[in-house]
Amino acid sequence: MSATPTVERKNVDPKELLLDVNVRQDTQLDPDFVASVRENGVLVPLAAVRTASGDLRVRFGHRRTLAAIKAGHETVPVDVIGNEGDDDATQIERILGQFAENEHRAGLTDSEKIDAVQQLSAFGMKPTQIAKRARIAKEDVKARRHRRAARRYRVHAAKNTFGPAGPLDQTPVTITAVARCLVVDDAG
């Protein structure tokens, strides 16, 4: 059984971190990402290795580091995950790890975005607040609130009554029913 490596958490000036070894060639620092880091900080600590000279080289989190620099953060959380190795096996593991970290990501689904907007609404946030804090267009916030409301209710075709939501593609819904859902959602 191998020993678990010791991880040291540090707050480090992002400008002091080395960013020269990465499989990603284009960091794609879009304005929304930088604005999010400016407002929320770096939410997930960077992972770095200590070089032979004592510097810290970022292993995972190059985009977060650059966004923090651009956003003007003086420090970022860094997990120092060990010493840097220069043998072939270590470099192979670095490349495979960076590839996996960047390749196997998934954004939120539309349904998950709708749920997040609905949950924020339930906590009393107004659409303008949600739009600003979550960086979602105000029109999209309103549309997501309404789509969620339409999902919560379905029309029973025979009785023309509302009931618990089922999958939209399996539930007959009329324009009138959706309009009623929107009125209910806006009222509550």
Buried (B, 14 or more C-beta within 10 A) or exposed (E): EEEEEEEEEBEBEBEEBBBEBBBEEEBEBEEEBBBBBBEEBBEEBBBBBBEEEEEBBBBBBBBBBBBBBBBEBEBBBBBBBBEBEEEEEBEEEBEEBBEEBBEEEEEEEEEEBBBBBBEBBEEEBEBEBBBBEBEBEBEBBBBBBBBBBBBBBBBEEEEEEBEEBEEEEEBEBEEEBBEBBBEEBEEE
